[in-house]
Amino acid sequence: MSASEVQRGSSTIEPPHPSGNANGRGFGPGRSLRQGGKVLPEHARGHNRSLVLQTLFHQGAMSRADLSRETGLTRVTISDLVAELIADGFVAEMGVREASGPGKPAILVDLDRAGHRIVGIDLSGSDTFIGAVLTLDGDIVARREVPLPPADDVVATVVELARVLVADSHAPVLGIGVGTPGVVDDRGVILTAPNFGWAGFDLEGALQNALGLPVLVANDANAAVLAEYTFGGAGDDVLLVKVGRGVGSGLLAGGQPMRGSRFAAGEIGHVTVGTDGGPGCGCGKVGCLEAWLSVPSLSKRLAAASAPEDREGILRDAGERLGIALAPVVGVLDLSEIVLSGPPELLDGPLAEATVETLRARTLAQFHDSVRVRMTEQGQDIVLRGAAVMVLSGQLGVS
């Protein structure tokens, strides 16, 4: 193995999980989603496995020689890694490339996209829990919904939902990803989730013990931003605002998930926006962003407005409040993109336009006038697909 296969870049990353990533948590603190830094020799093999899988995931079928050129690894190393990944069931030979000249046609290899499934579960809905079986490409092949249970029955309901989905998978399940409301630490412990009555609850451990499969749990907005990064074409510096029953956000800076010292990064819903009072919030304060922007609050105010111009004014006011909350974040982190996730009939149009105008008025024009605000194209499946990215990253080092 050459030195160039061990050292790339200028930073040292943590030792990979045997399947390709550290602790099975590729999206945890201190780790870039898409690795490019140097690794220590004893960790190089796991890193290089992830590098091969990542290349195939994004670029599709290619020959071993192609892989060698794309990754910078020697052909001997590539042949060895591909053989190992085929034996492990993660890579498959796809036949020969059509000959374009003299010589033996190259055999193509690719991620075995049909060889495994992922189970994703979204606990953020107002009325239902949603679960799905997904391919490694994030496509949903089976879906189940269950009514929101009483707080005492949440774990049992999630376990049963997961079991039904595993039975629907018809292929080995790589892992189970769960996006949930609340503040979640890097071990899947729910530090606080008032709607479920959880405080310091090890949801990840409870599910893993009950199901006997790898389980990863994260905040729903943090899961959603991973989906936007992997499947939605977002750049390395993006903030996703998720608007539903509450308001939260997920953040990537330099391709690095930002979790915060107390795992509460992105909790923008209870930032007070403006000094003019405003509606009361469930947290006890007045004028929180969530009180202006959450779907129930916004829908209630719109329902009370009769004239179209009044409805537009309500939407624009909510967009301005969102811009007020986001402007310091954009200024401090130099973000290039804001993605909105929620009902497009509320967020797209006047609300998004007012957000852009407020951001431009409150940040440094030379650098931030080009900040883009757009709706996600992931729709209601964004948390499910983000949960799949959690598993891909944690188990294979792919994102």
Summary of the structure (lengths in Angstrom):
residues: 399
radius of gyration: 22.5
end to end distance: 25.4
largest distance: 76.5
contacts: 1413
relative contact order: 0.13
helix: 42%
strand: 22%
